[in-house]
Amino acid sequence: MEQKQKILAQFKGQSRLPNFAIPNRYDLHLNTDLSASTFSGIVQITLAILNDTKFIVLNALELDVHGVSYSNSNAQSYRPSQVILDEEDEILVLVFDDVLGVGEGILEIEFSAPLNRHLKGFYKCTYVDGGVKKNMAVTQFEAVDARRCFPCWDEPALKASFKISLDIPKELMALSNMPVLDEKLNGDIKTVSFEESPNMSTYLVAFVVGLFDYIEDTTAEGIKVRVYCPLGKSEQGRFSLNIAVKVLDYFTKYFSMSYPLPKLDMVAVPEFGGGAMENNGLIVYRENLLLYDELHSSAENKQILAICVAHEVAHHWFGNLVTLAWWSDLWLNEGFATWISYMAIDTFFPEWKMWTQFLQQTARGLVIDALEESHPIEMEIHPARSIDDKFDAISYKKGSTIIQMLQIYLGDDNFQKALSEYIKRYAWKNAKTDDLWAVISEESGTQINLMMDTWTKQMGYPVIYVKSSDNTLEFEQSHFLLSGQHSDSQWIIPITFSLGSYNKHKNFLLETKFHVVDISKDFAGTIPNTGDGNFWIKVNTSQSGFYRVKYDDKLESQLRKAIENSILSDTDKFGILDDAYALCQAGHQSLSSVLSLIDVYRKELDYIVTSRLIYVCNGIVNIATEAIPDFVFELKQFFINVLQFSATKLGWEAIPGEDHSSAILRGKIYGALVSFDDDKTHDEAMQRFQAYVRDRKTTLFSADTKKAVYLAVMRKATVSSRNGFESMLQLYREAETAEGKEEILRILAACPDPDLLVEALDFFMSEEVREQDVIYGLSGISFEGRHRAWEWFKENWEPIFNKYGHILLTNFVRDIITPFCSNEEADEIEAFFATHPHEMVAMDLKQSLEQVRIKARWVEFIRQDHSLPDLISKLAA
């Protein structure tokens, strides 16, 4: 034992595997026993020994290793004297008595393991065939879980080719990264062999064993694309198939590089921890992100699905073909896939205004990156598994926004040319962020390294203070933190601004803390004064930059009038409101001023602006419940009045010829009115629900408004008046689609009644709800129920941890903790987790607690605003 520990000591605690050997090819054969929920396998790894060694160290986790041998190119065979599997460091150490010389050889390992239920590695899930529940098997290897399926060098830079074969029950199908090469029957077992793959990282290897229907189409370059669906639901894959074919052709043209594989399969599986996964040539999705039902799916879900498909397909260039060198550059995968998915879908559906909706990505990134517990885009990752909680708003939302900011700064053509060259230069290889900046600088003729380093190597972003003085504008940057704290961080910022017209705009690079711009030459004389209702200055035109703006009183007043006069673009109206709300949270702007700003949005009809308006109003109601509870009723009345114009214009029924965003907005508006306890909306919603309960084919119940109707039901449901709750459970049990079940789960915990809330939470953990779907229920917990939800969480910590601790525990932490608004509650939560630590949720816990303390500070700030009571009464009237 002492010798074993001495051997292990030299390899433990390392972020990377030692470079004694590197793999070139895997020949992997697996036998899957679905009835016993186990698998066994043999992997033959062709590798190159780089230095004389007595050790081979690779990754393995939760595997039983039965036999190991190594043969060199001279046919000499070696067996290790010790096989040490260290679960803590997730490594397999093979100790040989003889020295293994430099050169090529084959390492053969026999192993077995259970098919786990944790939605990672090679795991089991269930599907229904003819009313009978049956087992199937799915892989999810990103980021570091290929090692749960077979021993391997589980690092993205260690690419190799893969030759895969699977033994499966003869009645089932097997899918993998490459096309099927051969199938052989041996009694009840079918061996499916696949073509050998090009070089790829282990996290992109995939296989699925189950039973599916499929549909197919072919791209302009002859690539066969298939969508595999649950039995009898193949037509629900039609929309996704069409999107996939279109974006494959689009990306081929944009990157000047063909799709690098012979086929693309997309498969919907009933249980999946994430939304989807871009495995090379075999993208795996949750059912509700691949299947679309023309009759019953909402317009919003259609849009979400299109973006998701485009995002996963885009990874075949950014991620799969050119792969990050280490997980510290995760954003190269996720930021680029997010950005270009919006660009592609905007091309195919310009009426959806996807670039305007991209602001929702920006906004989510701005919220998280304003925390002291944020992290840089480029970050240290050690150990490798610590990457699991970095698939977050920084990598996706902030990453995609700074890409768009750079695209606008350089120009579309320069940027596209540079990206094409980057893909060409690093195809089948690995790259770092610095490699990307070097290629873009070279191809565009603009050195961007210093500028972009300020956005990727340090966390956070600036707020720009703008003041007008005579004929000048004064700009000052400062690190924006919701906590109100300060730092010395500075950024090199592409500043854009418009002067009274979108035809009169300027831009410059803010490279210092202060900068003054003379704008007198833009006008005949001095800057028009505040009294001119048509003059305004808007900084960060179209919200293309990842920063916030705080205007002086004069400029702020001018912008308010411009909004009232319907002069500004939708993106700028969104940005002004979003910045004002964030500045208020940080204590830089009064709530009175934000409410006065909201008042000028009364005639807003644009989807993206109104959806942000609803977000802001919800946030204000929640904080006011804690800060000024006596005025919450009047606040809600004010917000109801603000939204009534949109509600009246849209109505409950779809208008012939209306645009896509109106359909989405309708549901958002009525959902907001219900949440603000508008009696008229609630009564109408209940009538529609009762009509649906009586007749499932009623025209009074549309796909786009049913969430609002469900919310009305649950807002009034109580333990003593539970008919609505029971009806919702019945609808859940009857729902035939994953989307239909998801919609009900998202609303079921929205009841203010704490006892009924506990029933909903218990239901989420029951066998009736798939493990993956608990996230939908948690996201809908009512603000009124936050205290009871926390008590429930503490009471049920052990079963929650045992069931969800491997992958979904972070959702419990975020959704249950973040709604709190006091330091006392933050202290209690901190004390609980001090005795119930879990490294998987460490970052989310810190961020959630910081948000609670930020709101506690905000509560005190609001209480000191003595003008609020009179203003709220005036606005409500």
Secondary structure, 3 states (H helix, E strand, C coil): CHHHHHHHHCCCCCCCCCCCEEEEEEEEEEEEECCCCEEEEEEEEEEEECCCEEEEEEECCCCEEEEEEEEECCCCEECCCEEEEECCCCEEEEEEEEEECCEEEEEEEEEEEECECCCCEEEEEEEEECCEEEEEEEEECCCCCHHHCCCECCCCCCCEEEEEEEEEECCCEEEECCCEEEEEEECCEEEEEECCCCCECHHHCCEEEECCEEEEEECCCCCEEEEEECCCCHHHHHHHHHHHHHHHHHHHHHCCCCCCCCEEEEEEECCCCCCEECCCCEEEEEHHHCCCCCCCCCHHHHHHHHHHHHHHHHCCCECCCEEECCHHHHHHHHHHHHHHHHHHHHHHCHHHCHHHHCHHHHHHHHHHCCCCCCCCCCCCCCCHHHHHHHCCHHHHHHHHHHHHHHHHHHCHHHHHHHHHHHHHHHCCCEECHHHHHHHHHHHHCCCCHHHHHHHHCCCCCEEEEEEEECCEEEEEEEECCCCCCCCCCCCCEEEEEEECCCCCEEEEEECCCEEEEECHHHCCCCCCCCCCCCCCEEECHHHCCCCEEEECHHHHHHHHHHHHCCCCCHHHHHHHHHHHHHHHHCCCCCHHHHHHHHHCCCCCCCHHHHHHHHHHHHHHHHHHHHHCHHHHHHHHHHHHHHHHHHHHHHCCCCCCCCCHHHHHHHHHHHHHHHHCCCHHHHHHHHHHHHHHHHCCCCCCCCCCCHHHHHHHHHHHCCCCCCHHHHHHHHHHHHCCCHHHHHHHHHHHCCCCCHHHHHHHHHHHCCCCCCHHHHHHHHCCCCHHHHHHHHHHHHHCHHHHHHHHCCCCHHHHHHHHHCCCCCHHHHHHHHHHHHCCCCHHHHHHHHHHHHHHHHHHHHHHHHHCCCCHHHHHHHHHC
